Amino acid sequence: MVYLQQDAFDEIDACMSRERQLESFHLLKGLIDADYDFKDKDAARGFFTEITNIYKNWNYSAPGSTDFDRYRKEIVDLAVQHGYIAPSEA
């Protein structure tokens, strides 16, 4: 939902640079591979719904912009709250 699905009507999301695609792929791969600690199914669903929404907003943000950096940090911070260990470049 956040990597392959792009918005053809959005100037930024319609065509990402190779570098941006790699950054997104590596972040997403880390998020997928992580071991999370959720108290129940509802908590897991809520986490993935929230992180998906933030990730989509990140996709709409221009690299180097304040929003770009803020959304990326929100993604990592939210994941860390649930057990994700951010790589050193995060």
Phi and psi in degrees as a GROMACS rama.xvg file:
@    title "Ramachandran Plot"
@    xaxis  label "Phi"
@    yaxis  label "Psi"
@TYPE xy
-112.868  -12.7907  VAL-2
-108.619  -53.1279  TYR-3
-81.5264  -28.6803  LEU-4
-85.3099  110.956  GLN-5
-113.345  157.376  GLN-6
-98.0761  104.566  ASP-7
-65.5687  -16.2093  ALA-8
-94.7979  -3.07849  PHE-9
-102.822  127.044  ASP-10
-57.5009  -39.5668  GLU-11
-81.9684  -47.2833  ILE-12
-75.4035  -22.6411  ASP-13
-63.8907  -33.1635  ALA-14
-149.833  97.8549  CYS-15
-88.8316  146.116  MET-16
-66.1547  161.273  SER-17
-59.2949  -41.2392  ARG-18
-62.3572  -42.2454  GLU-19
-66.9463  -39.4029  ARG-20
-62.0684  -41.65  GLN-21
-64.7934  -43.3226  LEU-22
-60.1213  -46.123  GLU-23
-63.4742  -44.3523  SER-24
-61.1024  -46.1518  PHE-25
-65.2109  -40.7973  HIS-26
-63.3918  -47.5066  LEU-27
-63.0645  -41.4365  LEU-28
-60.6195  -43.648  LYS-29
-62.1784  -40.2688  GLY-30
-65.3607  -38.3838  LEU-31
-71.1039  -39.9084  ILE-32
-77.1826  -12.8337  ASP-33
-69.7456  152.483  ALA-34
-97.6949  120.26  ASP-35
-105.87  159.368  TYR-36
-122.103  96.6539  ASP-37
-109.418  143.784  PHE-38
-73.7892  -27.1409  LYS-39
-163.906  -179.625  ASP-40
-63.4768  -37.2747  LYS-41
-63.6406  -39.3012  ASP-42
-65.2114  -41.0716  ALA-43
-64.349  -46.152  ALA-44
-59.9487  -44.9234  ARG-45
-61.4037  -42.8473  GLY-46
-60.1477  -51.2735  PHE-47
-68.4367  -31.8376  PHE-48
-64.7562  -46.4208  THR-49
-65.4215  -44.6355  GLU-50
-67.7671  -33.8262  ILE-51
-63.4723  -43.8738  THR-52
-63.9335  -43.2739  ASN-53
-65.1415  -42.6919  ILE-54
-61.0596  -41.3118  TYR-55
-62.6487  -40.7762  LYS-56
-63.8912  -38.1137  ASN-57
-60.1502  -40.811  TRP-58
-60.5415  -30.8015  ASN-59
-82.8334  -7.18122  TYR-60
-92.4319  137.381  SER-61
-70.2819  134.554  ALA-62
-54.6939  138.363  PRO-63
86.27  -9.79837  GLY-64
-80.7886  163.771  SER-65
-61.261  -42.5213  THR-66
-61.9588  -41.7141  ASP-67
-56.9962  -50.7693  PHE-68
-66.6413  -39.8736  ASP-69
-65.9567  -46.2819  ARG-70
-65.8442  -38.6684  TYR-71
-63.4482  -42.5884  ARG-72
-64.7603  -40.0304  LYS-73
-61.3275  -40.7829  GLU-74
-60.416  -52.2647  ILE-75
-64.2922  -44.9939  VAL-76
-61.1897  -42.6989  ASP-77
-63.786  -43.2593  LEU-78
-65.1667  -40.055  ALA-79
-61.4495  -35.3314  VAL-80
-60.1847  -22.4287  GLN-81
-114.462  17.451  HIS-82
111.055  -7.85124  GLY-83
-67.4198  135.378  TYR-84
-105.843  109.275  ILE-85
-68.1111  136.226  ALA-86
-64.2595  161.174  PRO-87
-60.2513  -26.6691  SER-88
-84.0312  -3.02465  GLU-89
